């Protein structure tokens, strides 16, 4: 039978594994590129000459991965303070060096970069309009500003991701809470919503790991900047995560 202490210990272990997975992003991503380079090197010289651009593209991909990796320590700087986290502060038998990375974790880190593009960059505006506007319109139709005190209307956003929908609802005067189970999303959203101080301060490469549905390698290497809003504005609205 698991005690409360066992549960806290296991949750702490998972939390630290998420941190380790973030920190392993560069290494794990480079290993995938190195595998492609190894396959390329196994070809005959004659065939390699046909793939000079591909070889150069792989070098360029590594530079983009490096830039993504340089962003991660900025996010990690405040991760241990998330929700005044009992999992990171409590003294248990698990240390950061005793836990490993999560097998599916690299894919989740990669998905965070795409979510940053969708929720907090100017390039994601059209997708936000398609995904979020119908929800916002329905809420405003149900609770007209002239007929209710919106700050007394409490709205929950399950699966809140990086928090943009919850932010948009709260910015319209409602009391809004975002709920998110994915720690990868929670850690990055904590950074975005609490520690971004300059508009478009950070640059990431959301599609650098996507090798299909690209018109060209240059498309794969497109970057985006965020945050498109200042966090000082967040202090004026009623929302929480």
C-alpha positions in Angstrom: 0.0 0.0 0.0 1.4 3.4 -1.0 1.6 6.0 1.7 1.3 9.8 1.1 5.1 10.0 1.5 5.5 7.4 -1.3 3.2 9.3 -3.6 5.1 12.6 -3.0 8.4 10.8 -3.6 7.3 9.3 -6.9 5.8 12.6 -8.1 9.1 14.3 -7.1 11.0 11.7 -9.1 8.8 12.3 -12.1 9.2 16.1 -11.8 13.0 15.8 -11.7 12.9 13.4 -14.7 11.1 16.1 -16.6 13.8 18.6 -15.7 16.5 16.1 -16.7 14.7 15.6 -20.0 14.6 19.3 -20.8 18.3 19.5 -20.0 19.1 16.5 -22.2 17.5 18.2 -25.2 20.7 19.2 -27.0 22.4 15.9 -26.5 19.4 13.8 -27.6 18.7 16.0 -30.6 22.3 15.9 -31.7 22.4 12.1 -31.5 19.5 12.0 -34.0 21.4 14.3 -36.4 24.6 12.3 -35.9 22.7 9.1 -36.9 21.7 10.7 -40.2 25.2 11.9 -40.8 26.5 8.3 -40.1 24.0 7.0 -42.7 25.2 9.6 -45.1 28.8 8.7 -44.6 28.1 5.0 -45.3 27.2 5.8 -48.9 29.8 5.7 -51.6 31.6 8.9 -52.5 29.8 9.0 -55.8 26.4 9.0 -54.0 27.5 11.5 -51.3 28.3 14.0 -54.0 24.6 14.0 -54.9 23.8 14.9 -51.3 26.1 17.8 -50.5 23.2 20.1 -49.8 21.6 17.6 -47.5 24.9 17.4 -45.6 25.1 21.2 -45.3 21.5 21.3 -44.2 22.2 18.9 -41.3 25.0 21.2 -40.2 22.5 24.1 -40.3 19.9 22.0 -38.4 22.5 21.6 -35.6 22.9 25.4 -35.3 19.1 25.7 -34.9 19.0 23.0 -32.3 21.8 24.8 -30.4 19.7 28.0 -30.3 16.7 26.0 -29.0 19.0 24.4 -26.4 20.3 27.8 -25.3 16.7 28.8 -24.5 16.1 25.9 -22.1 18.3 27.0 -19.2 16.3 30.3 -19.2 13.1 28.3 -18.6 14.8 26.0 -16.1 16.0 29.0 -14.0 12.6 29.3 -12.3 11.3 25.7 -12.7 12.0 24.7 -9.1 9.7 27.5 -7.9 6.7 26.4 -9.9 3.6 26.3 -7.6 6.0 26.7 -4.7 6.8 23.2 -5.7 6.8 20.6 -2.9 8.3 18.1 -5.3 11.4 20.2 -5.8 11.9 21.5 -2.3 11.1 18.6 -0.1 14.1 16.5 1.1 13.6 13.0 -0.2 16.0 10.2 -1.3 15.8 11.3 -5.0 18.4 13.7 -6.3 18.6 15.2 -9.8 21.5 12.9 -10.6 19.6 9.8 -9.5 16.8 10.1 -12.0 16.9 9.5 -15.7 15.2 11.1 -18.7 11.7 10.1 -19.9 11.6 7.9 -23.0 8.9 10.0 -24.7 10.3 13.3 -23.3 12.2 14.6 -26.3 9.1 14.6 -28.4 7.3 16.5 -25.6 10.1 19.1 -25.5 9.8 19.5 -29.3 6.1 19.9 -29.0 6.6 22.8 -26.6 8.5 24.8 -29.2 5.5 24.3 -31.6 3.1 25.4 -28.9 5.1 28.5 -28.3 4.7 29.4 -31.9 0.9 28.8 -31.8 0.1 30.5 -28.5 2.6 33.4 -28.2 4.1 34.4 -31.6 2.6 36.6 -34.3 2.9 33.7 -36.7 0.4 31.7 -34.7 -2.3 34.4 -34.9 -4.3 32.7 -37.6 -4.3 29.4 -35.9 -5.3 31.0 -32.6 -8.2 32.8 -34.4 -9.4 29.4 -35.8 -9.0 27.5 -32.5 -9.8 30.1 -29.8 -12.1 32.7 -31.2 -15.2 30.4 -31.5 -14.8 29.5 -27.8 -14.3 33.2 -26.8 -17.3 34.3 -29.0 -19.6 31.7 -27.3 -18.5 32.8 -23.8 -19.1 36.5 -24.6 -22.5 35.6 -26.1 -23.5 33.7 -23.0 -22.2 36.4 -20.6 -22.8 39.9 -22.2 -20.7 42.5 -20.5 -23.8 44.8 -20.1 -25.7 42.0 -18.2 -23.3 40.6 -15.7 -20.3 41.2 -13.5 -17.7 39.2 -15.5 -15.2 39.1 -12.6 -17.8 37.0 -10.8 -18.0 34.5 -13.7 -15.5 31.7 -13.1 -14.2 29.8 -16.1 -12.0 26.7 -16.2 -9.8 25.9 -19.2 -8.8 22.2 -19.1 -5.8 21.2 -21.0 -4.6 24.9 -21.0 -1.2 24.2 -22.6 0.9 27.4 -22.5 -2.0 29.5 -21.3 -3.0 31.7 -24.2 -6.7 30.8 -24.2 -7.0 31.3 -20.4 -5.2 34.6 -20.8 -7.6 35.7 -23.6 -10.7 34.8 -21.5 -9.3 36.6 -18.4 -8.3 39.7 -20.4 -12.0 40.1 -21.2 -12.8 40.5 -17.6 -13.7 36.9 -16.5 -12.1 35.1 -13.6 -10.3 32.3 -15.3 -8.2 29.3 -14.2 -6.1 27.2 -16.6 -5.6 23.5 -15.8 -2.8 21.5 -17.3 -1.5 18.0 -16.5 1.6 18.0 -18.7 4.6 19.2 -16.7 6.5 20.1 -19.9 3.8 22.6 -20.7 3.4 23.8 -17.1 7.1 24.6 -16.7 7.3 26.6 -20.0 4.0 28.4 -19.3 5.3 29.3 -15.8 8.2 31.0 -17.6 6.0 32.7 -20.2 3.4 34.0 -17.9 5.7 35.1 -15.0 9.1 35.9 -16.3 9.0 37.3 -19.9 9.8 41.0 -19.7 10.5 42.1 -23.3 8.4 41.8 -26.4 9.8 39.2 -28.8 12.8 38.6 -26.6 13.2 34.9 -27.4 13.7 33.1 -30.7 12.9 29.4 -31.2 12.8 27.0 -34.1 9.5 25.1 -33.8 9.9 22.9 -36.9 13.5 22.0 -36.8 12.7 18.4 -35.9 10.0 18.0 -38.5 11.3 16.1 -41.5 8.0 15.7 -43.4 5.5 18.2 -44.9 8.3 20.7 -45.6 8.6 22.6 -48.9 12.3 22.9 -48.3 15.0 22.6 -45.6 14.7 26.4 -45.3 11.1 25.9 -44.3 12.2 23.5 -41.6 14.6 26.2 -40.3 12.1 29.0 -39.9 12.2 30.7 -36.5 9.6 32.6 -34.5 9.9 35.2 -31.8 7.8 35.5 -28.7 6.4 36.9 -26.3 4.1 39.2 -28.3 2.7 40.8 -25.1 4.4 42.2 -22.0 3.8 40.2 -18.7 3.2 43.5 -16.9 -0.3 43.4 -18.6 -0.9 40.0 -17.0 -0.9 41.6 -13.6 -4.1 43.5 -14.5 -6.2 40.4 -15.2 -7.7 37.7 -13.0 -6.3 34.3 -14.0 -4.3 31.5 -12.4 -2.8 28.2 -13.3 
